[in-house]
Amino acid sequence: LTRHSSTHAAGVVISEEPLNDVVPLQRPTKADENTVSTTTQYAMEPVAALGLLKMDFLGLVNLTVLAKTRNLLAKHQGLNFGLKDIPLDDAKTFELLSRGETAGVFQMEGTGMTRHIKELKPSSLRDVAAMIAL
């Protein structure tokens, strides 16, 4: 049994049919009425088992930082490139990560992740992705 209800910060359930025909819904409590929309009374797994699509729409500040950095480099340094032009196999980048230089690196700058990346000493993006997935 679920002991309490909670809401995913950016979870949205998508259905071809009206949701109230498919899952039980719950209106926000009085305390949450200004911040939370209607939610399902099912957790993620039963929602998926019913064939409904659950999407997480997170706004990542890091994407904005990348775009602004690219624009500033173009404006002040004359460097024009697309994000697809950044190599994914740059040995110097993996050396930095292996030394624990993770400040500002999304999902890696916490102390635990920094400790693990130093132990792992990644040599590929696959190594980094596997570590983050754990």
N, C-alpha and C positions, 0 to 999 in steps of 0.2 A: 504494500500500500504506500502511496505517496503521502509523506508527512506534511508537505506544504506545497504551495504552487509557486512557480517562478516563471519569469518571462525572459526569453532570449532577447538580447539587446537589439538584434537586427534580423530576427527570424520572421519569415513570411511564408504562410502556407497557401499554395495555389491549387485551385480545383476547377474542373470544368463545370461542376454543379455548385449550387449555393452551399457553402460550408455547413450551414445549420441543417442541411439534409444528409450530411455525411458524418459529422463529428459533433459531440456536445460542445457547446461554446460557453464561455464565461465572460460576463461583463466585468470591467474593472471595479475594484473595491472603492469605497468612498475616498480613501487615502490616495489611490492611484488614478482617480478619474481624470485628472488633467494630464497625465503622462503616459498612460498605458491604454492601448486599444483593446478591443475584444480579443480574447485568446481561446485556443482550444483547451479542452480539459484533458487531452491526451498528450503524453510525452512524445518526443521525436520518433521513437521506434514504432509505436502503433500508428502514428500518422503516416510514416513511410510504408508500413505494411498494408495500409488501406489504398496504397497507390497514389497518394497525394504527393505533390512536389513541395519540398521545403527548401527555401532559398535563404541564404544569409547575405544580406546587403550591408556590408560594412564599408564605411567611408574611411579610407586609409590616408592619414595625413602624409604618410611617406610618399605617396604618388604625387601629391602637390609639391612636396619638397624636391623630388626629382625634376619635376617640370620647371620649377623656379630656378633650380641650380643650372639646368640646361640653358634656360633663357639668359641667366646672368653670365654664364661662360660665353655664350654667343655675343652678348652685348659688350662685355668688357675685355674678353680675350680673343674674340673673333673665331671661337671654336664652335662650329656648327655640326651637330651630329644628332642622330636619333637614338632612342634608347636601345633599339635593335642593333646599333653599331657597337655597343659595349660588349667586349669579349666575355664569354662565360667560362673561359679556361685560363684566366690570367694568373700565372704562377705567383706574382707579387701580392695579389689579393689574398691568395690562400696562405702565403707566408704571414701576412698581417693578422689574419684570423687565427692562425696557429700560435701566434704570440699573445693572443687574447685582446687584440686591438679591435674591439667590437662596439665602441661608443657610436651611437647613432645608427647601428645596423639593426633593422627591424627584426624582432623575435630573437635577437642574439645578445643584446647588451646587458641583460640581467646577470647577476653574479654566477648563478648556477649554469646558465648557458655558456657564459664565458669560460668557466672552469672546464666544462665538457668539450668545448671546441678546442681548447688548448691541449687536452688529453687526446682528442681525436686526430689532430693535425691533418685537416682535410687537404686533399689534393685535387678534388673535383667538386663540381656543383652537386653531383649525386651524393657525395659524402655529406655535404651540408644539409641537403634536403632530407636525407635519412635521419640525421641527428635531430633536426627540428620536428620531424614526424613522430619521434619517440616522445 
